Amino acid sequence: TGPIESLTPAMAASAELAFKEVSDSGALLGGETITPIRGDSTCIDSAAAQTAAEDLISQGVAAIMGADCSGVTGAIATNVAVPNGVVMISPSATSPGLTTLDDKGLFFRTAPSDARGGQILADITKDTKVSNKSIGSVAVTYTNNDYGKGLADVYAAALKAHGITVTEVAAHEDGKADYSAEVATLAAAGGDVLAVIGYIDQGGKGMIQASLDSGAFDAFVLSDGMIGASLTEAFGSALNKSFGSLPGSLGKGSGIFATVAAAGGVDPSGPYTGESYDAAALIALAIQAGGSADRASIAANVMGVANGPGIKIYPGELGKALGFLAAGKAIDYEGATGVSFTSVGEAAGSFLEKEIENSKFRTVKQR
């Protein structure tokens, strides 16, 4: 539930698709299966998220695929998962602060940090024309949490390095019925576009609504948390000047994943679906690599299956990968997103530049 609730069903289904593929193969530890158990992180309520994680751990889970948003992910890792020795692999927590988490080697993420994402978004802003004019000034609004502030700081600094004026950087709170006062403050500062670093089903959407209603802004730069069909369905052609970015790949694995996901009834175009499949796959492959679903064994083997060297593995090939591991052969899991972890266990990552054309998001290119 929470401010990205329209995005998470496809993410969960994508992870469970990987778990089903593993179970159906009959190759996991000589015929074991994986039973997924869901818990609601809420995205924004750390206490509720920790309670949900504690419930999962009390049921004996081997590892956690998640959480989604950065603040609750950090809270679960620090207060629940790490003290209990449980691996977490998040597909979508992007705050730069998670890079230095004291995780005892238990926290990984298949999404890249906003330290890179903010730079990419600024590069796209520099290269994009709105109404045939280069963007010279940007107002920035961000959701007032770890994700929003971390990405806004990186983005604003990168804009300034490109010679683009940042007129105002202001937080907004989620859960409000009206954002006209926040928009008025940003409008007074001016800006060719408004960058909205927030959540698609919450304050970010509200900021766009208030901007359009007042005529303050008609072009928006969208962070990853703002990209999804529910936004274009809500605003239609009013967003046709808008653009943004989110982690993703156009590589070999992405094309294969699209076919595998569609066959499994999952929309592969949704944000973080590929990253969710990959996070789940890495858990299963780490179990097989260590010959055990023991939590410490999983932790010791995630990096090895993710980074190789070994036989490259793509979506739909998890049964084959389990067979290789059982035979003592090394694998290099490429997956849907070209998985390659840094030394602290986070994706180096590539990004997809998105623009809205004819009231729909369209991928321009990979960055």
ZIRACOR-V809242 format. One line per field, one symbol per residue. phi: phi as a letter, one per 40 degrees, with the letter a starting at -180 (. if undefined). burial: 1 if it has 24 or more other C-alpha atoms within 12 Angstrom, else 0. A space follows every 10 residues. Layout:
# ZIRACOR-V809242
phi: ???
burial: ???
This chain:
# ZIRACOR-V809242
phi: .hcbccccdc cccccccccc dccccgbcfg hcbbbcbcbc cggbbccccc cccccccccg ccabcicccc ccccccccbb ccccgbcbbc cacbddcccb dcbfgbbbac ccccdccccc ccccdcccbb fgbccbabcb bbccadcccc cccccccccc ccgccccabb cbccgccabc cccccccccg icabcbbabc baddccccdc ccccgcabbb cbcdcbbicc ccccbfccbc ccaaaadiab cdcccccdcc cdccgbcccc dgccccdccc cccccccccc gaccccccdc bcccccbgci ccbbdgbccc cccccccgcc bbccgcbgda ccccgbccgb bbcbbcbfgb cbccacb
burial: 0111111111 1111111111 1110101110 0001111111 1111110011 0111011000 1111111111 1111111111 1101111111 1111111110 1010111111 1111111111 1111110101 0000111111 1111111111 1111111110 0101111111 1111000011 0111111010 1111111111 1111111111 1100011111 1111111111 1100100111 1111111111 1011111101 1001011111 1111111111 1111111111 1111111111 1111111000 1111111111 1111110001 1111111111 1001111111 1111110001 1110001
